[in-house]
Amino acid sequence: MYYGPEFLGEVFTAWAKEAGMAIQYIQPGKPNQNAYIERFNRTYREEVLDQYLFTSLEHVREATWWWMIEYNEDRPHDALGDMTPLEARKSAGNSSFELST
């Protein structure tokens, strides 16, 4: 059965409840309360979704896979002291790790 976007919220909340998850909502019109995911969504949209004319869901998945590798293993992030997320994770395992502000 196809659910239009107006029905997906209810399906999601029912699934989350069954899975034992609590949903924390942001205030309407306050996307800055969810800044990390908003930033990620923008980056993903600009660097993957806007760059290709996809021919299949598999094409989207493959482009996303290679982008995730580059994003997490090759690209330094300012918030991680110019380390990649992989380097930051390894560093956190070896010593105390502090994010730069």
Backbone as CSV, one residue per row, in Angstrom:
resi,resn,N_x,N_y,N_z,CA_x,CA_y,CA_z,C_x,C_y,C_z
1,MET,0.843,-1.178,0.000,0.000,0.000,0.000,0.891,1.245,0.000
2,TYR,0.537,2.219,-0.797,1.291,3.473,-0.866,0.740,4.455,0.151
3,TYR,1.634,5.073,0.890,1.258,6.128,1.817,1.822,7.435,1.297
4,GLY,0.983,8.419,1.146,1.451,9.743,0.753,2.158,10.405,1.917
5,PRO,2.870,11.509,1.666,3.641,12.156,2.727,2.782,12.585,3.914
6,GLU,1.501,12.865,3.663,0.642,13.296,4.774,0.372,12.176,5.764
7,PHE,0.618,10.922,5.370,0.368,9.791,6.258,1.637,9.198,6.855
8,LEU,2.780,9.534,6.332,4.016,8.903,6.772,4.365,9.217,8.216
9,GLY,4.029,10.400,8.691,4.334,10.765,10.070,3.692,9.825,11.061
10,GLU,2.445,9.490,10.828,1.730,8.584,11.721,2.317,7.178,11.669
11,VAL,2.664,6.713,10.478,3.287,5.393,10.330,4.621,5.374,11.072
12,PHE,5.411,6.437,10.910,6.709,6.507,11.580,6.556,6.509,13.091
13,THR,5.658,7.340,13.624,5.512,7.407,15.077,5.011,6.079,15.649
14,ALA,4.135,5.378,14.923,3.677,4.064,15.383,4.844,3.074,15.401
15,TRP,5.665,3.107,14.343,6.824,2.223,14.291,7.796,2.537,15.427
16,ALA,8.066,3.816,15.652,8.999,4.216,16.716,8.488,3.763,18.083
17,LYS,7.202,3.926,18.319,6.615,3.504,19.597,6.777,2.004,19.790
18,GLU,6.492,1.227,18.738,6.645,-0.232,18.818,8.096,-0.632,19.070
19,ALA,9.035,0.164,18.550,10.459,-0.129,18.715,11.005,0.412,20.032
20,GLY,10.152,1.037,20.848,10.579,1.546,22.152,11.338,2.855,22.083
21,MET,11.128,3.621,21.028,11.819,4.899,20.865,10.927,6.053,21.295
22,ALA,11.537,7.081,21.828,10.832,8.318,22.145,11.245,9.362,21.120
23,ILE,10.269,10.024,20.546,10.551,11.055,19.547,10.587,12.409,20.241
24,GLN,11.641,13.150,20.012,11.760,14.497,20.562,11.569,15.483,19.417
25,TYR,10.507,16.249,19.491,10.179,17.185,18.427,10.826,18.542,18.681
26,ILE,11.179,19.230,17.607,11.641,20.604,17.728,10.426,21.506,17.607
27,GLN,10.574,22.740,18.060,9.478,23.689,17.931,9.296,24.067,16.464
28,PRO,8.057,24.220,16.024,7.823,24.632,14.637,8.546,25.942,14.318
29,GLY,9.176,25.980,13.156,9.886,27.187,12.734,11.224,27.401,13.415
30,LYS,11.745,26.383,14.089,13.018,26.491,14.800,13.999,25.421,14.332
31,PRO,14.393,25.432,13.047,15.302,24.387,12.562,16.667,24.418,13.257
32,ASN,17.021,25.559,13.864,18.304,25.625,14.566,18.337,24.700,15.785
33,GLN,17.179,24.248,16.249,17.154,23.289,17.360,17.598,21.905,16.889
34,ASN,17.700,21.733,15.607,18.130,20.473,15.017,19.264,20.749,14.027
35,ALA,20.186,21.601,14.435,21.199,22.136,13.520,22.087,21.067,12.906
36,TYR,22.466,20.049,13.659,23.379,19.043,13.128,22.759,18.295,11.952
37,ILE,21.522,17.850,12.118,20.900,17.099,11.030,20.535,18.026,9.877
38,GLU,20.160,19.265,10.170,19.869,20.212,9.090,21.122,20.453,8.255
39,ARG,22.259,20.587,8.900,23.528,20.788,8.192,23.866,19.557,7.361
40,PHE,23.721,18.379,7.967,24.006,17.153,7.241,23.089,17.010,6.031
41,ASN,21.789,17.260,6.225,20.842,17.148,5.112,21.223,18.078,3.968
42,ARG,21.620,19.304,4.303,22.022,20.250,3.260,23.254,19.753,2.515
43,THR,24.238,19.280,3.255,25.469,18.784,2.643,25.177,17.598,1.734
44,TYR,24.391,16.648,2.217,24.050,15.465,1.419,23.274,15.858,0.160
45,ARG,22.329,16.756,0.318,21.531,17.193,-0.836,22.417,17.861,-1.880
46,GLU,23.294,18.787,-1.442,24.145,19.515,-2.382,25.204,18.642,-3.030
47,GLU,25.780,17.710,-2.273,26.915,16.938,-2.767,26.544,15.605,-3.408
48,VAL,25.326,15.137,-3.194,24.914,13.873,-3.804,23.649,14.061,-4.630
49,LEU,22.568,14.407,-3.985,21.279,14.415,-4.672,21.211,15.432,-5.805
50,ASP,21.836,16.595,-5.622,21.799,17.630,-6.667,22.828,17.409,-7.774
51,GLN,23.729,16.476,-7.609,24.827,16.297,-8.563,24.544,15.287,-9.662
52,TYR,23.535,14.461,-9.475,23.298,13.365,-10.406,21.848,13.316,-10.847
53,LEU,21.628,12.745,-12.003,20.295,12.379,-12.461,20.231,10.861,-12.281
54,PHE,19.649,10.429,-11.195,19.641,9.014,-10.851,18.668,8.240,-11.720
55,THR,19.079,7.024,-12.084,18.234,6.178,-12.924,17.562,5.058,-12.139
56,SER,18.020,4.845,-10.899,17.430,3.788,-10.079,17.779,4.031,-8.618
57,LEU,17.072,3.343,-7.751,17.373,3.417,-6.327,18.775,2.866,-6.058
58,GLU,19.164,1.845,-6.795,20.515,1.291,-6.644,21.576,2.337,-6.982
59,HIS,21.321,3.159,-7.971,22.245,4.234,-8.347,22.393,5.230,-7.193
60,VAL,21.284,5.568,-6.535,21.316,6.465,-5.376,22.134,5.829,-4.254
61,ARG,21.893,4.561,-4.005,22.607,3.864,-2.929,24.112,3.809,-3.193
62,GLU,24.496,3.553,-4.434,25.923,3.488,-4.762,26.586,4.858,-4.621
63,ALA,25.944,5.898,-5.127,26.493,7.246,-4.997,26.613,7.630,-3.518
64,THR,25.621,7.267,-2.736,25.641,7.560,-1.297,26.756,6.794,-0.609
65,TRP,26.945,5.534,-0.978,28.006,4.717,-0.381,29.376,5.375,-0.573
66,TRP,29.692,5.766,-1.803,30.998,6.372,-2.074,31.130,7.733,-1.411
67,TRP,30.039,8.479,-1.349,30.069,9.779,-0.668,30.319,9.597,0.829
68,MET,29.686,8.592,1.450,29.880,8.341,2.878,31.328,7.973,3.181
69,ILE,31.940,7.186,2.319,33.347,6.831,2.524,34.204,8.086,2.475
70,GLU,33.996,8.918,1.461,34.770,10.154,1.340,34.501,11.070,2.536
71,TYR,33.256,11.214,2.930,32.864,12.108,4.024,33.451,11.659,5.361
72,ASN,33.446,10.367,5.623,33.874,9.852,6.926,35.341,9.464,7.012
73,GLU,35.968,9.141,5.872,37.332,8.630,5.929,38.371,9.535,5.293
74,ASP,37.959,10.395,4.360,38.931,11.211,3.633,38.847,12.703,3.937
75,ARG,37.686,13.206,4.262,37.471,14.643,4.397,37.663,15.118,5.838
76,PRO,38.600,16.043,6.065,38.737,16.605,7.407,37.556,17.518,7.742
77,HIS,37.180,17.546,9.013,36.056,18.348,9.485,36.575,19.382,10.490
78,ASP,36.176,20.624,10.313,36.597,21.693,11.225,36.244,21.364,12.674
79,ALA,35.029,20.863,12.888,34.565,20.590,14.245,35.350,19.469,14.919
80,LEU,36.124,18.719,14.155,36.919,17.620,14.700,38.399,17.959,14.708
81,GLY,38.708,19.263,14.721,40.107,19.673,14.727,40.818,19.303,13.443
82,ASP,40.130,19.419,12.316,40.659,19.091,10.993,41.064,17.626,10.843
83,MET,40.404,16.769,11.612,40.573,15.327,11.438,39.351,14.789,10.699
84,THR,39.501,13.640,10.090,38.340,12.957,9.525,37.582,12.311,10.681
85,PRO,36.306,11.982,10.503,35.592,11.274,11.566,36.280,9.956,11.955
86,LEU,36.850,9.270,10.994,37.567,8.033,11.299,38.770,8.299,12.199
87,GLU,39.537,9.335,11.862,40.692,9.691,12.700,40.249,10.112,14.093
88,ALA,39.169,10.874,14.167,38.663,11.336,15.464,38.216,10.165,16.321
89,ARG,37.554,9.191,15.704,37.116,8.006,16.448,38.309,7.228,16.985
90,LYS,39.334,7.065,16.147,40.534,6.364,16.599,41.225,7.135,17.710
91,SER,41.293,8.443,17.566,41.924,9.293,18.576,41.161,9.225,19.891
92,ALA,39.839,9.205,19.814,39.021,9.144,21.036,39.242,7.838,21.775
93,GLY,39.533,6.795,21.048,39.775,5.497,21.687,41.115,5.447,22.395
94,ASN,42.055,6.292,21.977,43.397,6.262,22.537,43.622,7.284,23.643
95,SER,42.841,8.345,23.666,43.040,9.389,24.685,41.759,10.177,24.830
96,SER,41.795,11.157,25.726,40.619,12.000,25.845,40.568,12.892,24.608
97,PHE,39.403,13.018,24.047,39.214,13.749,22.788,38.238,14.879,23.029
98,GLU,38.581,16.063,22.591,37.715,17.213,22.792,37.441,17.882,21.447
99,LEU,36.160,18.120,21.178,35.790,18.814,19.965,36.161,20.282,20.067
100,SER,36.609,20.872,18.967,36.891,22.298,18.966,35.595,23.063,18.796
101,THR,35.548,24.259,19.329,34.334,25.070,19.199,34.568,26.239,18.303
